[in-house]
């Protein structure tokens, strides 16, 4: 996340709380695990597709499939292995690689999306 911020991206945390769940408990959870989230970057939304953004990273295939973005990345987890969505990312280093691939003009040099690229080339 810090690398994305260093690359001049604004990172928003959009959560889709279940019924009767306090979405702000996720704000505490994110900060507990070092995500450094402010209220300005935390958005509870039942339908994430209403959020305008250049890219989305989510572990729910249904969210990814309906999101109006050219860069919709499925974050791999055990519960989404049967989904055939591409591109998929396994960790935050792959997220960085994918973002650079989807937005080459932002960085001045086209980059091939290759998850096996060494991290020092990100």
C-alpha positions in Angstrom: 0.0 0.0 0.0 2.8 2.4 0.9 4.4 1.7 -2.5 1.2 2.7 -4.3 1.1 5.9 -2.3 4.7 6.6 -3.1 3.7 6.1 -6.8 1.2 9.0 -6.3 -1.9 6.8 -6.1 -4.6 7.6 -3.6 -5.7 4.4 -1.9 -9.3 4.1 -0.8 -10.6 1.3 1.4 -14.1 0.5 0.4 -15.9 -2.1 2.6 -19.2 -3.8 2.0 -20.5 -4.6 5.5 -23.0 -7.4 6.0 -26.4 -6.6 7.5 -26.4 -5.1 10.9 -22.5 -4.9 10.9 -20.8 -1.8 12.0 -18.5 -1.0 9.0 -16.2 1.1 11.1 -14.9 -1.9 13.0 -13.0 -2.7 9.7 -11.3 0.7 10.0 -9.9 -0.4 13.4 -8.9 -3.7 11.9 -7.1 -2.1 9.0 -5.2 0.2 11.3 -4.3 -2.6 13.7 -2.6 -4.4 10.8 -0.6 -1.3 9.7 -2.7 0.0 6.7 -2.7 3.5 8.1 -6.2 4.4 7.0 -7.9 7.8 7.7 -11.6 8.5 7.7 -11.1 10.4 4.4 -10.0 7.2 2.7 -12.5 4.8 4.3 -15.8 4.3 2.5 -18.6 1.8 3.6 -20.7 0.9 0.5 -23.0 -2.0 0.0 -22.4 -1.7 -3.8 -18.8 -1.0 -4.5 -19.5 -0.4 -8.2 -20.8 3.1 -7.3 -17.3 4.2 -6.3 -15.4 5.9 -9.2 -11.8 4.8 -9.3 -9.1 3.9 -11.8 -8.5 0.5 -10.4 -10.1 -2.0 -7.9 -8.5 -4.8 -6.0 -11.0 -7.2 -4.4 -11.2 -10.8 -3.4 -14.9 -11.2 -4.3 -15.4 -12.2 -8.0 -18.9 -10.7 -8.1 -17.6 -7.3 -7.1 -14.8 -7.5 -9.7 -17.1 -8.6 -12.5 -19.5 -5.7 -12.1 -16.9 -3.0 -11.4 -16.6 -0.4 -14.2 -12.8 -0.3 -14.3 -10.2 -1.2 -16.9 -8.0 -2.4 -14.0 -10.0 -4.8 -11.9 -7.7 -7.2 -10.0 -8.9 -10.3 -8.3 -6.9 -10.8 -5.1 -6.5 -14.6 -4.7 -7.9 -16.5 -1.7 -9.1 -20.0 -1.2 -12.7 -19.0 -1.7 -12.2 -17.6 -5.2 -10.0 -20.3 -6.8 -12.8 -21.6 -9.1 -13.3 -18.1 -10.6 -11.6 -17.7 -14.0 -11.2 -13.9 -13.8 -7.9 -12.5 -15.1 -5.9 -10.6 -14.0 -5.4 -12.2 -10.6 -2.9 -11.1 -8.0 -1.4 -13.2 -5.1 0.2 -10.4 -3.1 0.8 -6.7 -3.0 4.0 -6.9 -5.1 1.8 -8.4 -7.9 -0.6 -5.5 -7.4 2.2 -3.0 -8.1 3.3 -4.9 -11.2 -0.3 -5.0 -12.5 -0.9 -1.3 -11.9 2.3 -0.4 -13.8 1.1 -2.7 -16.6 -2.4 -1.2 -16.8 -1.1 2.4 -16.6 2.2 2.5 -18.5 1.9 6.1 -19.6 1.7 7.1 -15.9 5.2 5.7 -15.5 6.6 6.6 -18.9 7.7 3.1 -19.8 5.5 0.2 -20.9 5.8 -2.7 -18.5 4.9 -6.3 -19.2 2.6 -7.8 -16.5 4.7 -10.6 -15.4 4.0 -11.8 -11.8 7.4 -13.5 -11.8 9.3 -10.3 -12.3 11.8 -9.8 -9.4 10.6 -7.4 -6.8 13.6 -5.2 -7.2 12.4 -4.4 -10.7 9.1 -3.0 -9.6 
